[in-house]
Amino acid sequence: MSEQPTMVRVQMVAPLTGVMVPIDQVPDPVFARRMVGDGFSIDPIAGVLVSPVAGEVVDLQPSHHAVTVRSAEGLEILMHIGLDTVGLLGEGFRPQVREGATVAAGDRLIEFDLDPVGRAAKSLLTQVVVTNTERIAGIVPATGIVTAGSDIAATVELATQDGTDDAAGGVATTATSEGLIVPNPTGLHARPSATLANLAKQYRSDIRLRRGDDSANAKSIVSIMGLAVGYGQKIVITAHGVDADDAVAALAQAVKDGLGEDCPPPSGTEDTAALPAIAPDPEPEPEPEPVGPRSGDWNLLLGVSASPGLAVGTVVQHRREEIEVPETADDHHKERRKLNAAIDRALLDLSALQHKLEQDASPDKAAIFAAHQEILGDPELLDIAVSAIDKGKSAPFAWRGAYNTFADQLAGLKNEVLAGRANDVRDVGQRVLEELTGSRSEKAELPEGTILIAEELTPSDTAQLDRSKVVGFATTGGGASSHVAIIARSLDLPAVAGIEARALDIADGTRIVLDGTKGTVQLGLTDEQIEGIFVRQQRLAERKEREEAHKDEPAVTTDGHRVAVVANIGGVEDARKAMTKGAEGVGLLRSEFVFMGRATAPTEGEQAEIYADCSRALEPGQPLVIRTLDVGGDKPLAYLPIAPEENPFLGIRGVRVGLEKPEVLRTQVRAILAAADAGAELHVMFPMIATIEDWRRAKAIYDAERAASGVTAHVSVGIMMEVPSVAVMAKQFAAEEGCDFFSVGTNDLTSYTLAMDRGHPKLAPQVDPCNPAILTLIGDAAQALHAHGKWLGICGGVASDPQAVPILVGLGVDELSCSIPAIPSVKAMVRAYSLETCTELAAKAVTCSTPEEVRSLVPMDEA
């Protein structure tokens, strides 16, 4: 009977006096997800950090907020004082040791001032983690209050190093396959990667897939796809564990057999071990541009509207210079620490940028940069970089390869919205790379009246544009729903996406006209034509002034029919701003802004206070429609995980999240009811209702919480009509007891009805809510609701489209909920028509064949 190996344990004394906190409760995804390493956190009550073990100080950060000690057993223990403390630049920290110093357990490492650091930092929680987690089998932290230098804070179990596998009870071995030529015509894309990963999971051994210097976890589909292995490329499979030989043999044979795909092996693979490394196939030639311009006019370039508006200016071509980095480095431990420190600083920058956009625009746009912080918390992204660092690559080289691999992988997905997020990954990646190298992209001084043209702009680029100089931009990439387009609209900056590639050849200084509404760029205009554009801009400005002057007047047709014009908002500041634009209330409060950009869910009290503040920002008695939490799709929350879905826009999103996790919905309903007496007339709206059962289950939760609350104020309940089934069954839904109203989300309703992604750069122009099919659904729903004495509103983008307003009024729409800047012009359009004329226009619109025919019914007078 073989002797079982003895588990070696190392005890770590408390490096601080304070309260022990589990690492996964730290409000920072980099630490909470154990990206840096495994360990624990301490909430300090004294400002002296001591060494938890005897060892050597191998790293002391320049800002003195973090230090790493290597123990005699080889454990590298990082102690990171507070969160977001790198930005203090050493203020409040006093190191007591230098790098290279030998320390005993309990020796002082850093002294810091609790009060000043605590006021300046996000948190004083201090993370203590083992960064080389491959050396450990587990960590068992203590609980409660610990005293620095005396109490045991954690017991670390070292990984066995004697070639045995305790869990399996057998001898661990290492196996390596011969060189394998991938026979799949399209390489290891999603399907064969899934087959390989599922097979690998049947074995206990650690299995790696290697291509040249790069490697991937063979049990991770994402990791395998991240290698981007192409047809005819050579890979090697390695495994370590009790069943390593069997694992390598099975996986190697599966690769040779095509991993479930019918694909003959490439010629010359009979002796693959003797083959030299095969270079990747050359990149396919890009499809040639069609002969001649798409518009038929060499001076007119076509794209997609990303942000409406008209701009006249001179071209500045925006090109990002490549940062040069060394490929290799000597000390992989040091490179890992450099990468972690750079990510730390980048997270601080992103937090500041998020705050800036919250002040300049609105919270839901700022949430884009909260999502960027989540990208930096993705374990697969860091794993790719660390894998390369461990093979001798420098941190900048490894990081650049990691984020480009990650971005390329996203860009290749069939889901166009997710593919568009590749730009966000490159934006975040570039930010960390600049932190690693100290290189910053030079931003040339721009002249006034600049129109930028680029292959792509990142969200960071866009958010930081100087609006006093830049009047618009066009990109050859991107689409109407990209984060760049969203930010451009929030900044009221005209923009065109998907412009023809020949735009990149326009010389700097060329005068052009960018029409963000039509999605075009015009050049070669004469002075006379340019003057005509200026006259048009002036007429538009004058009309805007007239509309602003009458913004507080009600929206009443010439024959006395009143329509409520209210605002779509993302928070309290938006509510206050809406009141200055003539809003008669709020038709959509996107409550997800309360939930986003944070590490934990908001409490019931926090929510209630925010809803009440929004209510108090309105005039007493005005409506406040609160949409319950609408996440899922492209709006995930880190603390509310949703299992990966092949098509998240047809999966668990909207009210389905609340029905899956009813306590989340119950808490929100209680918070809304708690704000019922704050001044406004409250309405609750459930998003993504698709069936009568959805409605009844959501309403039952509301009714139960309402009965228990004791609230007596009237609060009406309704449905956000964005799924075609609700529109088709409008009579049945309207007859439901307790269903008081519909509010139409025309963005999703149009996408779902036409089966087109509004973020698709080619299909986006067709996703027009003025399509007769959409207008018919809206008209039928209004008729069904009115038959039961109930009302219908529009909270989607078409409510902000002045050209659509008279048709919507004629269809029976009772409320138009607009973007805040559009409120005066929407009110003006209602006042310009009689209800009789609107009804005639609506009757014609639903018999039209195309959106273009519909829009031609309402010509826009620029005067």
N, C-alpha and C positions, 0 to 999 in steps of 0.2 A: 504494500500500500504506500503510495507516494506521499511524502511529507508536504503538507500545505505551507506555502510561504507565509511568513509573518508580516502582517500589515504594519508598516512604519508610520508613526504619527508624529507630527510636530505641533507643539502648542505655541500659540501666539498670545503674548500678553497684550492687554489693552493699550493701544497707542495714545488714547485720550481718555479723560474722565468725562463720562456722559452716558446717554441712553442708547442702547443698541437698537438698530433699525435694520430690517431685512433689505438686502440690496435691491430686490425687485420692487420695493416701495419708493425708491429714490425717484424724484420727479425729473428724470433726465434719461431719455431712451438709451443713450450710449452706455450708461452704467447699469440701468435697470435691466437691459437685455443682455448684460454680461458681455458686451462687445469688447470691453477693455480686459476683462477677466472676471473670476468668481471671487466672492468674498462677502463683505458686510459693510454697513455704514454705521456711523456714530454721530448722534446729535450732541455736540460738546457743551460742557458747562464750565470748562476751564481752557485757557488758551495756550497749552503746552503739548506739543506732539512729541512722543518718544518712540524709540524703535521697538517694534513688537518681537523682534528676534535678534540674536547675535548675527553679525554679518558685515557686509561692506556697503557703503553708500555708493551706488553705481550711477545715480542720476539725481541732480537737484535742478529743478526748473529755474530759468532765469528770473521769473517773477516770484519765485520762492513759495508758490502756493502748493507745490507737489514735490515729493521726494520718493525715490525707489531704493530699497535695501535688498541686497541679495544674501540669502541665508547660506549657511554651510551646506545645506542639502540642495542648493541651487534654485530655491524658490525666489522669484523676483516679485517683491511685495511693494506695490504702488500705494502711497497714501496721498490722497487728493483732498486738500482742505476746502470745503465749501463747493458751491456750484457757481459757475460764471465768475470765478475769482481771478482768472488769468488776466482779465481786463483791468484789474487794480494795479498791475505793473509793479508788484512788490510792496505797495503801500499797506502798512499794517503787519507785515511779515518780517521776522528776524531769524534767519537761519543760524543754527548753532553748530553746524558741521559743514564740511566741504566734500565734493565728490572724491571718492577714493579713500575716505576715512573708514577706519574699522570701528564698529560700535558694538556695545553689549546690549542685551535686552533691557529696556528701561532708560537708555541714554537719551538725552534731549536731542531732537532733530531740528525742530522749528518752534519758535515762540510767535504767537500772533495775538492781536488785539481783538477780543471778542466783539465789543460793541461797534467800533468803526467798520470792521470787516463784515459783521452781520448786517449792518444798515446798507452797505454798498453792494453786497452779494445777493444773488437770487435765494441762496440758502446757506446755512452753516454746516449742513450735513456733510460729514467727511467720509469719503469712500476709502476702504482698505481692501485691495483686491490683489490676488495672485495673477500676474499677467501671463505667465507661461503655464497655462492650464493643462498642457499635456503632461506636466510633471505631477499632477495631483489626481487622486481618485474621488475626492470630495472634501467639502468644508462643512463643519458643524459649528455655527456661531453660538455664542452665549446669548442670553436675553436679559432684559432689565438694565440696571445701572451698573457700570463697570468703572474701576479706578485705574488710571494710567500707571503702567509699570508694575502693578501688583496682581490684579485680577486676570484670569484667563479669558480672552475675548473670543477665541475660536480654536478648534482642533482641526488640523489639516491632515488628511490621510493621503500619503504619497502613493502615486501609481506604482504598481509592481514592476520591477526592472529585471526580473530573473527569467524571463521567457515563458512564464506560465500565465494562464488566463484563469483567475480565481472563479469568475462567474461561470465559466464553462467547465472547469475542472479538467482541462486538457493542456497540452503543451502548445504554446503559441509559436508559429513559424512565419516566415516571410516568403512570399511567392511572387514571381514576376512572369508575365506572359512574353511570348515572342512579339516582335513588331507586327501589328495588325493594320492592314489597309482597309479603310472604311469603304464598303461597296455601295452604300446608299447614295443614289444620284443627287439628293439634296443634302447629304451630310447628316449629322446628328441633330435634326430638328426636333420638334416637340414629341412626335409619336415614337420614333426610335429611342429618344432620350428617356421617355417614360417607361418603355419596355426594359431598357437597361437598368434604370434605377429600381424598378420593381423587382427585378431578378436579384440585384445586389442586396436588397433588403432581406432576402431569404437567408443570408449568411450573417454570422456573428462578427466576422472579421471587419477591420477597418479597410475599406477598398477605395483605391484612388485610380482615376483615369488620367493619364499623362499624355500631353502632346508637346514635344520639345521641352522647354523650360516651364511650361504651364501645367497645372494639375487641377483636378476637380474631385469633389466627393462623389463617388459613383452612386451613392444612395440619394442624391439630390438632383432632381430634374433641372432645376434652375442652374445649379452649379455646372452640370454637364452642358447645358445649352450655352452657358457663359463661355465655354471653351471655343464655341463657334467652329467645330470640326467640320471640314468640308469633304466632299467626295474625293477619294483617292489619297487622303492624308493618313499618315501613320500615327497610331496611338499605341500605348503600352498600358497594360493593367497590372497594378501591384496590389497586394493584400497582406495584412499582418493580423494573425489571430489563429485560433485553434482549427479553423476550417479554411485557411488561406488557400491551400492547394486546390481544394474542390471549387472554391469561389472563382479563382482565376481561370480554371479549366472551363467552367460553365459559362462565364461571361465572355471569354475569348471565343468559344464556339458560337455563342449567340451573335457576336459581332460579325463573325465570318458568314453566318447564315442570314445576315441582313436585318436582324432585330425585328422580325415580323413583316418586313417589306420584301416584295418580290424583286430582287436585284442581283443579277449575276456579278460575281467579283470582278474587279478590274483585271485586265490581262497582266501576266507577269507576277502574280502574287503567290505562286506555288512555293517559292522560297523566300518568304517575307523577311525572315531574320537576316538574310544577306543583302536585302535591298538598302540602298542609301535613303536617307531622309527625303521624303517627297515634298517638294515645295507646293504651297497652296496653288490651286488653280488661279489664273489671273482673274481679276475682277471683271465681270461681264461689262461689255461696252454699254454705256448709257444709250437709251433709245434716242435716236436723232430727233432734233427739233423738227416739227413740220416745216416744209418749205414755205417760206413767207410767214408773215405775222398772223396770229390767230384771228385778229380783228379784221384782217385785210388791209390795214393801214399801218405802215411802218412806224408812224408816230403815236400810235395808240396801243398801249400794252394792257393786257387783261389779267385780272386776278380775282380774288374773292374779297368782299367787304369784311374787314376785321373790326373797324371802328368808324362810324359815320362822320362826315364832315368834309369840308373843302379846304385845300391848302395850296397856296402858290409859294414856291420857294426855289432854292438852288440845291443841287444834288451834292451830298457828301457820301462817298462810298465807305461803309463801315466794315473793316476787315480786322479780325483778331489775329495777332501775331502768336506763333507757336513758341512756348517756353521751352528752352533747351535744358535737359536734365541729364545727370550722369546715370548710366545704366546699372552699375554695380556699387556695392558698399561692403565694407569689411565686417562691421558689427551689426548683426541683424537685431539684437536687443535694442541698440541705440536707434536704429531705423524705426522699429516699432514705436518707441517712445516719441520720436519726432512726429510720426503720423498721428498718434493719439493727441499730442499737443496741438497740432495743426487743426485737427477736427474740433478740438475744444474751442480754439479761437474762432473758427468758422461758425460754430454754433452761436457764439456771442455776437458776431457780425449779423447773422441772420435774425437773431432776436431784435437787434437794433433796427434793422431794415423793416421787419414786421411792424415794429412800433411806429416808425416813420410813416408807413403806408396807412396805418390806422388813423394817423392824424391828418394825412393829406387826402385820403380817399374814404374808404369804408372798411369795416372789420372783415367782411367776407372776402374782400380782395387781399387783405393782409394775411388771411389764412393760407394763401399760396405759399408764403414763406414759412409758415408753421409746417406745411407739407414738406418743404425743403429740409427742415430740421429732421423730419421723420425719415427722409431719404438717407441722411447721414447715420441713422440708427439701423439701417438694413444690415442684418448679419451676413448675408451672402456677399454684399458689396465689400465689406471689410475682410471677409474670408478670402476673397480673390486676391486682395492686396497683400494680406499677411502671408498667404501661400507663396507669393512671388518674393516677398522680403526674406522669408525663411530659406529661399534658394539663392540668396546672395544679391538680390536686386536692391537698388536704393529705394528709399521710401517714395520719392517723387516719381520714379520710373514705374514702380509697382502700382502706385495709386492711379497714375494716368492710365495705365493699361486696364486697371479694374473698372474705373468709371466709364471708360470708352466701351469696354466689353458689355457692361451693364446697359449702357445707352443703346448700343447697336442691337442688343437683344430686344429691348423694348421697341425700337424703331421697326423691327421686323415682324412685330405682332400684327395679326389681322385686325384687331380692334383699333380703329383709327385714333380714338381718344387716348387710349393707353399708349399707342405708338407716339402720339404727340408729346407724351411726358418724357421722352428721351431728351428733349431740350432742357427739361428741368434737371435731369441727372447730370448733363454736361455743365449746366450752370453751377450746380453745387460742387461738382468735381473740380472745375476750374478755380473756384473759390478756395478750396483746400490746397490745390496745387500752388496757388499764389502764396498761401500761408507757408507752405513747405519750402519754397524756393526764395521767398522774399521778393519775387518779381511781381510787378503790378502792370497790368495792361495800360499802356500810355493812352490817356484820353486827350486827344488834341482839342485845342480851343475851337469851338464851333462858331461860325458866323451866324448872325441873326437871319431868320428865314430859312433855316436848314431843313431839308427833307432827306432823311437818312435812307439809304438803300443797302440791304445786307442779305446774305444767304439766310441768316437767322439772327435774331436778337434774343437774348436770354431775358427771363423775367427781371433779373437784377438790373440788366442794362436798361430795360424799359422803365422800371420804377424810379431810376435815378436820372432820367433824361432831364435836361435843363429846359423847362417849358418856355423860358424867355427866349430861347434860341431855336429850339426844334419845333416845327409847326406840323410835322407829319412824318410817317415812315412807311416803307414798303419792304417786304421780305419775300424771297423766292420760296421759302418753306413756310410751314405753319398753316393753321386754319382758323376759322371763325371762332372756335371755342377753345383755342390754345390759351394758356395762362398769359401769354404776351398780349393777345387780343383782349382778354378780360381786363388787364391792367390799363391798356390803351383807352378802352371805353370809360373806365373809371376816372381817367385823367382828362377825358373829353379831347383826346388827341386823334385826329384822322389817321387811319392806317389801312393798308391793303396787304393781304397775305396771298401766297401762291402766285405772285406776279411772274410773268414770263422771265426765263433765265437771262434773256438779253438785257434785262434791266441792269445787270451787274456790269455791263459794258458802257453804260452811260457815263460820260466824263464828269469828274467833279466840277462844280460851278455851273453846270447846265441848268437852265431854268425850266421847271416842269410844273404841271398842275396835277395834284393828287386828289382824286375823288374817292374818299373812303366810303361813301354811300353806294356808289356804283361799282367800286372795286377796280378802278382804272388809274393808269398813269398816262398823261398826255404830254408830249414834248413837240418841239418844232413849231410852237405857236408864235404868231406875229405879235408885235407890240399892241396892235389894235385888238387882237383876240384876248391878250392878257388883260387889257384894259376892260374888255367886256366881262372877264371873270371877276375883276375887282368891283365892277358895278353890280354884278350878281351878288357878291359877298356883302356889299353895302346894303342892297335891298333886303337880304336875309337878316342882316344885323338890325335894320330898322324895324322889320316885322317882329323880330325877337323883342325889341324894346317895347313895341305896342302891346305884345302879349304879356310882358312882364308888368306893364302898367295896370293891366286888368286882371292880374293873377288871383286876386282875392274875391273877384266876383263869381257868383255861382255859374255852373255850366248848364245853361238853360237854352233849349232850341228856340228858334224864332217864333214858334207857336206854343211855347210855354211848357215843354216837357223837360224835366230836370234829370240830369245824370250825375251820380256821385263820382267825383274824380279824387282818388286817394293815392297813397304812395306805397311803393315797395321799399322796405327798409331792412337794414342789417344790424341795427342797434340804436341806442339812445341818441347818439349824436345825429344819426340819420333822421330820427323822429323830429328832433329840434330843427334840423335843416329843412325838412319837408314843410314845416309850418311857415317858413319864410318864403316858400314857393307857391303858397295858395292851396296846399293839400287840405282836403276836408276829412282827413283821417288816415288810417293805415289799412290797406287791403291785403298786405302780406308782410308779416314779421318773420323773417327767416330765423327761427329760433336756434338753428344749429350753430350760429355765431357764438352762442353762450357755451357751447360744448367744445368748440375747436380751439386749437392752439394751447392746449393744456394737457398735463400728464394724467389727471384723474377727472372723473365726472363731476360736474358742478353739483353742489348740494341743493336740496329743496329750497333752503333759505336763500342761497345765492341766486337761484333762478327767480324766485318770487320777487326779490328786490329789483332785479333787472326789468322784469315784466312791469312791475309797478312804476319804475322810473320812466319806461316808455309810455305808459298810460298817462302819467302826469305831464309828459311833454306835449300832449295833445290838448285841444280845447275840450272842456267837460262835455260828455255826451257823444263825442265823435267816435266812430268805430275803430277798433283795434283788432284786426284778424291775426291771430297767432297760429302759424303752422307748426304742428308738433314736429319733433326731431326728424329731419329728412337727411339721412346719411346712407352710405352704401354707394354702389356704382363707383364714381371717381371721387367720392367724399368719405373715405374711411376714417375711423377714429382708432388710435393706438390702444386705448383702454377699453374699447368695445369691439373686440375682434370678430370679424366675419370670415368664415372659411373661404379660401380662394374659390372663385367661380369662373367657369369658362366665359360666361357673358354676364358680368355683374349688373348690367343695366336691365337684365331680365331676371335678376335674382333677388336676394334679400336686400331690399332698400326701402326707404320711406316707412310707411306704417308697418311694413312686414318686420322691420327691426323691432319695433315696439311690441308686436304680437309674439315675436320669438323671445324677447326679453321684457316681459310685461312690467317688471318693477321699474324699468327705465321710464316707460310710458306713464305708469301710475304716479311716480314721483313728479313728472312734468305736469300732469293734470292737476295734482294738488298745488303745485307752485303757481299755475295759472289761476286757479280758483282763489288762491290767497291774495291775488292782485285784483280781484273783481271789483273792489270798492275804491280803486285808486283814482277814478275819474272818467276814464273812457268806457265806452260800451264794448265789452269783450265778446269776441267770437273765437271759437276753436275750430281748426280745420285739419283734417287728417290727409296726409299726402299718399299718393300711390295706391289708393283704393281701386281694386279691380273687380271685386265680386260683392254680392250682397252679404256673404258671410264675413268678408273683411270688415265691412261697415258695421255689422251687428256686433262682432267681437270687440272692435275698437270702441263702439258706443257703450257696450256693456261695462267696459273698464271705466269709461268716463262717468257713467251713471252711478257706479258703485262708489267712486271717489267723491262725486258730487253729494250723494246721500250722506256720506260719512263726514263731509266737511262742515255742514251747517251753514254754508253760504246761501244767502237769500237773493243776492243780486242776479238779474237775468244774464245768462251767458248762452248764446246760441251756438249750435254745433253744425258743421257742414263738411263737405267733401271737396277736395281738390280734384277737379276733373282733368286728368292727364292721361288716363288709359282709355283707349277707344271703347272698351266694353261698357264703361259708365255712360258714355255719350249714347251708345246704341240702346242701352237699357235705361235711358233717362226717365221714362215714365215710371218704371218700377222703383228706381232709387228715389224719385221725387215723392212717391207715395209712402216711403218709409217713415214711420213715426219718429219724430225727433230730428229728422234731417231738415235743417232750416234753409240751407243754401248750397249752391255750387260756386266754386271759383275756378275758372279754367286756366290751367297751366299750358298755354299754347305751345311752348317750346317742346316739351315732351310729347304732348298730344300730336303735334305735327310729325315728329320723328317716328313715333310708334305707328301712326296711321299710314305714313308713306314708306315705312321700313327703311328709313335713311338716317344715317348718323349726321347730326348737324355739325359735327366737328370734322367731317370728311372734306378734305380740300377740293375734291372734284364734285361732290354731290351737294355741298353746302348751299350753292345758289338755288337749288331746287327745293330746299327745305323752307318753304315760304308759307306762313300761316294764312296768307290770303288765298291759298289753294281752295277752290270751291268745295272740295270734300271736307275740309276743316270748317269752313263757314257753315256748311249744311249741318254738321254735328253741333255746332254752337247754337244755331237757330232752333234746332229740334229740342235741345236741352232747355233753352229759355222758354219755349212754348210749354214743355212738360212741367217746369217749375211754376210758371205763372198760373197754370191750371189748378195748382194746389196752394196758391197764395204765397209762393216762395220766390226768392230772388236769385239772379245769376250775375256773377262778376267775372272779370277777366284780370288775372294777375300775371299772365305771360307777357313776353316781349311785344306782342302785337298791340297791346293796350297803349304802348308808348309811341306807336306809329301813327302820326296824324293822318296819313292817307287812308288808313283803315278805319278811323274813328267813325265817320258817318255810316259806314256799312255795319259796324258792330252795333251802333245805336239802333239802326233799322232792324237788326236781327232780334232786338229785345234785350240787349245787355243793359243791366241796371247800374253797374258799377265798373269803372275803369281804374285799375290800380297800376300806376306808371312808375318808371324810374323818376327820381326827384327832378332832374333838369327838364324832363318832358312835360311836367304838369301844366305850365302856362300855355303851351302850344296845343295840348290836348283839349284844354278848356275852351280855347279860342275856336278850335274846329267844331266843337259841339254847338257853340253860339252862332256859327256861320250857316247852319242848315236848319230847316224845319223838320219835324219828325216825319211828316208826310214824305218829304224828299228822301230822307234816310231810309224809310221803308221801301220806297221805289228802287233805290240803289241796291238795297239788300236783296230784293226779289230778282233783280238782274244779275247780281253777283253769283248767286247759287246756281244760275243756269249757264254761267260762263264755262269755258273749257280749260283755261289756264290762269295762273296768278297774274300774268301780264294783262290779260283781258280784264280781270277784276280791278287792277290798279288803274287801268286807263279810264275807269268810270269816275275816278276822283282825281282829276289833274291838280297838281300843286301849283298855286300861284305864288311866285317868289316875291311879288310886290306886297 
